């Protein structure tokens, strides 16, 4: 090392002064360097390593300095080495990657004129401290790395500095892929960092073409905010359509181009389930465009190969599904008829590519109560952030074992049971037909981090706090679960599946063949509950209920369960229907959304549906029928 150091000193010294209008992001900014303090010493003096009288203190570094220095590309980087009691010793700078001596004292020993040594004495600590600064003008990416400040003691003392040269970068948040629903707003945020000054302009591109803000499409705007460290540009596209899907790019004048691919989803698929019995070939299906003798035909999801008999790696029997963040959570009870042919399981599919993301087998002590009784029928996925779909918590209703199974990848499984999950009103009447059914929880929904559940054979809806429920449920006894359970509301009849949007909850009244809504911010009472649909033919039993189409529609699947149980089903009649209601109309015409936000406007002349004079008219004559309620699918 010493021989190489001496050999480097034979290189002709080139002095290159750094100007004062340069920028430093390191520990110190050297704008007023005293050039007259730079000393010139003979080479022989620099090579003299005599330590002098023993009474003199040894040279030391100031290790409190910041050894990590960041500089902008194209600007000047300063690496300042502070030394105490230097005496007659010399300070040198060595580039670590090639052991190149760049400077020794005030001399520069490199042909690269961007490097220079700067020296300043008396830095506010008497005469004992001196600063030796390596100046790198027009810093480049290749300059980053480790630099060593050395004192010519024997042995040599050294202190390492790390230089990081940053390039102005543009990043679109949420990339590289973004999924939005049709009709929503595309909001893209481009952040430009590590720039010494804001970009002169920022252009947005769509599929490599400059985006025009005054195009016939309309609804496109850009907002740019120039800050000290970060410049941000927002691209807003109102009322997104599938035709808006594609690659969007943000191109600043002084940084790289950032891109993101946007998918505007308008899936349009309607999923239906059918419990596997003898003669039922598939359990989870989608409604096709092909019309058969009894209505639209059904396609198996994903394909027929998933429904081989007794194949536990496929799908056996599904009562209900839950869709969140473009993923479908399929709860397979594992039974065909009354026979358990496979363990129950939870399957998660990505609807973008229909690929199986995860298969979770459900242990028997979770799927059943202590008596070995259980039937998992309703899943509800709770996802706080769609970017972390694996962190979803899935609640699964056990309709026969009167409990609730809970799964989260981080915490595993647990099960809770409560007296409020058990049936108390098992006698049903629909259209003058009676039957007996002791079913527990069927309906599940989450409103403002509270889990609402509705047992089928009861006249109440209950709620529990979602927060920490899964972590606590491992140790909760039935009595403790009872204490954590709150009565949300008492109903005038049994209800089945439930759904919600914001503060509004939707549910059915089975005996009255009606659909109702209620503002959960108010007391559950007949004066606050509003009938939004009633029809003794179309709504005989609501077996499924979902808020779909990005919160725009309430969709309901109905059947004639009373005829199935009493063995009076007529296959020549329409027995199954899918119906939809416009939620915007419900919001405008009822008080069910009143407490969702402070600026919710209520009609002064509004009164509950059941009090309106046209309540007794036929269903097709009611004002909302044409634009709010229609039946899409019928099957005999």
Helices and strands as residue ranges (DSSP letters): H 2-8, G 35-37, H 43-47, E 60-61, E 68-72, E 77-84, E 91-95, E 100-104, E 107-108, E 115-121, E 129-136, G 141-143, E 145-151, E 157-166, E 169-172, E 177-181, E 186-193, E 202-206, E 209-210, E 220-226, E 230-237, G 242-244, E 246-252, E 257-265, E 271-273, E 284-292, E 295-300, G 304-307, E 318-324, E 327-332, E 335-336, E 339-340, E 345-350, E 355-361, H 364-367, E 376-382, G 386-391, E 393-398, E 403-408, E 412-417, G 419-421, E 427-430, E 433-436, E 441-447, E 450-455, E 460-465, H 469-473, H 478-484, E 486-490, E 499-501, E 504-509, E 514-519, E 529-534, E 541-548, E 553-559, H 561-565, E 576-582, H 583-589, G 609-611, G 613-616, G 619-621, H 625-628, E 629-635
